[in-house]
Structures are given as C-alpha cells and as structure tokens.
Amino acid sequence: MKFEAVSGEEIREPLRLLENSLRAGESLSEEFVSRMRRSVEMGGIEVLVARKDGRSIGVLVLAFRPSISLGGLFASIEDLYVEPGSRRRGAGRKLLETVAERCRRRGVSYVEVHAEEDEAMAFYAKLGYEKENGVRVFSRSYPLCDGELREE
C-alpha cells in the first residue's frame, strides 16, 4: 500500500470514497471541490490517501486551525474512511501514523477526532487516542437559500 498527501486534481478520487460512504453516492458540487482544493493549497487542510494497486482504498481529511488556548495550531481529523474490503489490513492505522508525521512537521501536538460509532471509538483508543471527559459538542444548523444565509 502507498500513503500520501494529495492536492489539485488528485483530490477528486479520494473524495469519491467519502461521497459513497457519507453521502450515499451523491456527488459533491464542483464549487465545494474547488474550495477543498484551495484549502489544501493554503495549507489549512490535508487530504491523505491510502492506495493499493493504484486505486484509492482509504482517505483521511486533516484540518489545521489556530487555537488561542494552545497558542498554536491544532489538528482535527474531519473524515476517515477505509473501504470495507480493505479494513483490518493496516490502512487506517497507517493513515493515523501519517497524521502524526504531518503534525510533527508543523509543530502540532494536539489532534482531535469526533467518533460516534463504538467500532470507531475502539479503533482510535487502540491507537492512543483518549476520550476527553466533560467535552460536549453543540451544533446548530442555519437555513440557507441558494447557498446564502437567509434572513429570518
């Protein structure tokens, strides 16, 4: 297997894995893909891919953001997906090892991930990730109209 960060037009194939797993095959808009490319070019996001026989079998999207409390950057695993037929063969583990390498290069010592499924939580725990007690996630959705925030 081969593991690498991709950019430019190369991000399209690994993003298709996420479209299939997270969006039931619904394609991302070209506008969104262009935003992803720009974010990669600007260094705010890295798209890491696992390939076997030249085909993407796993993808991890890693975001870097500044943190006032840390006084530096922290990283967030936004998405991690490995095709079911390729699981339990080291691709996910190697993608997370690649995260550690990429973070070290940037001087990032804190990485977070939000996991909901028991299997995913066990996977991360096995690789040294710890549950943060007392941390709760709040979210809110805003109504959009034609991609723009709508006044209410």
N, C-alpha and C positions, 0 to 999 in steps of 0.2 A: 504494500500500500504506500501511497505517496501523500504527504500532508504539506499544504502550502497556503499562503495568503494569496487571494486573487483580487484583481481590480479591473477596471474598464469593462470591456465586453465580456470578460471571463466570468463576471459575477452572475450572469444570466442562468447558466446551467445549475449551479448550486442553489440559486433562489427557486428554481423549479421544484427541487426537493421540498422546500418549505411550502410552496404553493400546494403541493399534493398533500402534505401532512396537516397543515394548519388552515388551508382554505378550500379543502375538498376539490383541488384541481383548478380552482378559479385563478386566472392569471392576474398578476399584479399589473397595475397600469404602467405604461411607459413613463409617465411623469414620476411615479414613485420609484421606479428602477433608476431613472436619471438622478433623483435625489440621493438614492443609495450610492450610486457611483460617485457623486460629488462629495458625499460624506466620507467615502473611502479615500478619495483623493486628498481631502483636507485632513485626514488622519483621525477623525472622530469615531470611525467605525472600521473594523477589520472583518473581512469575510474569509474564514478559514475553511478549507475543503479537504476532505479525505477522498482519494481516488484509488480505484482498483481497475486495472486493465484500461486506464484512460477514461474511465467513467466515474462521475461523482456518486459516491455512496453515502457521504455524510457531510454536514455543513454546520458551522458554528458562527454566529454573528456576535462579535465582541464590540461593545461601545465603551469609549473612554470619555469621562466627564470630570470637570474640576469639582473638588469638594472643599468648602470653606473649613469644615471641622478637621479635615486631614491636612489642609494646607498644600494640597497637590491633587494629582489625578487619582481617580479610582476607576475600576473597570466593572462592567456589568455584562454577564452572558445573557444576551437578549433572546437567542434561539439556539437550540442544539437539537439536531435530528440526524439519526443514522437509519438507513433503510432497514426494515425488519429482517430481511435475509442476511444482512451484514452485521447484525448485533452480536454481542458476546464474542467478538473476534478482535477486540482491541482498538477499534476505530474511535469510539467515544473517549476512551482513556487517552489515546494519543492526541486527540483534539484538545483535551483539557491540559495535557502536558505542553502542547503548543501555546495555549493561553498563558501558562506560567512563564514560558520563554519570552513571549511577546511583552508581557507585563514587566518582566525583569529589564528588558531593553529600554523601557520607558520610565523605569523607576517607580512602577506601580506595585504596591504591596497588598492592596485590598481588592478582592474580587467578590462580587455578589451574584447570586442567581436566584430566581424565584422558581420554585418547583412545587407542583400541586399533586402529582401522582406519586404514590408510595414507591413504585419502582424507580422513578427518577430521584426521589429523595434518598433512597438507599444507595443508588449509584454515586451520587455526589458525596454522601457521607463516607462511603468506602474509599473515596479518593481524597479525603481530608477536609472536605467542606463541613462546616458546623452550622447547626440551626442557631439563629440569633433569638434568644429569649426576649420577649417583650416587644419585638418588632411586629408591627401590624401594617398592612398595606391598605390604603384607602384609594379609591379611584372615583372618577366622575366622568360621564360622557356628556359632551356638549352637542346640541343639534347642529348639523351642518346642512347647508343648502348649496348645491353645485360646488362643493369643496370649500366654501367660505363659511365662517362663523355667522350664524343667523342671529339677528336682534330679536329679543323676546319682550 
